[in-house]
Amino acid sequence: MITFAVASNRNDNTNMQAKTEQRYARHIGLPQIGKSGQNTLLHSHALIVGMGGLGSPVALYLTAAGIGELTLCDYDRVDLSNLQRQVLHSTADIGELKTESATATLKAINPEVKINTIDYFADEEELGDIAQSANIILDCTDNFESRFGLNRISRETLTPLISGAAIRWEGQVTAFDPNQEDSPCYHCLYPGENLQDASCAMEGGGRSPGRCNRHPAGTGSDEYSVGATFFGRQSPAVRRQSD
């Protein structure tokens, strides 16, 4: 079982304030999490790259679960065609930066979460610096170039990576831990780098992001609070055939 290193000043026996205990009472009541696991979540930092159909439910679930710090990375703006599946954003947000829209939504759900935003194109060097301070990277992008880049960052910084993908009615989730000597990586799953991207604009996007991303969000919070059981394995594809 793998547990993650968190801030050195974390104390599992720290007494939570009454309001904090009430907010996370359902988590604390689970024997696999308890106060110790919730404290780990409260002192953990997740880097989420992509605030679209994949990143929306991931950020929502982690925020509600009580992650201590999120760094949201996306330089795109909200478009009307996003709203059918990108549940962080609303009609009033059209034209706004997705990171700004996401921050407002997430803060309304849980103001205790620290949220950092990157609303411009960040290269691998900059994202690598951020990954050094994160406990986990959540790849919620929609193209192979970004996925391969985040995989390199994960390997170089030894930061665990959870990668989600969804198109049409299908989705998959895979988790990698470069701290394990026998762990595969994203490049092992897709050895060729000259792969053709498929986008929701070209292929259509159904409800698979929300259904699929219960897994990376849940996996991310479980890695923090319970310990990893998912690394090195790919989830079965989430599929639904239209009639």
HUZI-V507381 format. One record per backbone hydrogen bond with DSSP energy under -0.5 kcal/mol. NH is the residue of the N-H (numbers start at 1). CO is the residue of the C=O. If there is no record, write none. Layout:
nh | co
NH | CO
NH | CO
//
This chain:
nh | co
2 | 228
7 | 43
10 | 7
14 | 11
16 | 14
21 | 17
22 | 18
23 | 19
24 | 20
25 | 22
27 | 24
28 | 24
29 | 25
30 | 27
33 | 30
34 | 27
34 | 30
37 | 33
38 | 34
39 | 35
40 | 36
41 | 37
42 | 38
43 | 39
43 | 40
44 | 41
46 | 69
47 | 136
48 | 46
48 | 71
49 | 47
49 | 138
50 | 48
50 | 73
56 | 52
57 | 53
58 | 54
59 | 55
60 | 56
61 | 57
62 | 58
63 | 59
64 | 60
65 | 61
66 | 62
66 | 63
67 | 62
68 | 41
69 | 44
70 | 114
71 | 46
72 | 70
72 | 116
73 | 48
74 | 72
74 | 118
78 | 96
82 | 79
83 | 79
83 | 80
85 | 82
86 | 82
87 | 85
89 | 86
93 | 90
94 | 91
95 | 78
96 | 93
98 | 76
101 | 97
102 | 98
103 | 99
104 | 100
105 | 101
106 | 102
107 | 103
108 | 104
109 | 105
110 | 106
113 | 110
114 | 68
116 | 70
118 | 72
122 | 120
127 | 123
128 | 124
129 | 125
130 | 126
131 | 127
132 | 128
133 | 129
133 | 130
134 | 131
135 | 45
136 | 45
137 | 160
138 | 47
139 | 137
139 | 162
140 | 49
140 | 138
147 | 143
148 | 144
149 | 145
150 | 146
151 | 147
152 | 148
153 | 149
154 | 150
155 | 151
156 | 152
157 | 153
158 | 154
159 | 154
160 | 135
160 | 158
161 | 176
162 | 137
163 | 174
164 | 139
165 | 172
167 | 170
168 | 204
170 | 167
171 | 238
172 | 165
174 | 163
175 | 233
176 | 161
180 | 177
181 | 179
183 | 180
188 | 185
189 | 185
190 | 186
195 | 193
203 | 199
204 | 200
206 | 168
208 | 168
209 | 206
211 | 207
212 | 208
213 | 209
214 | 211
215 | 212
216 | 212
217 | 213
218 | 214
219 | 215
220 | 216
221 | 217
222 | 218
223 | 219
224 | 220
225 | 221
226 | 222
227 | 222
228 | 2
232 | 175
233 | 230
235 | 173
238 | 171
239 | 237
//
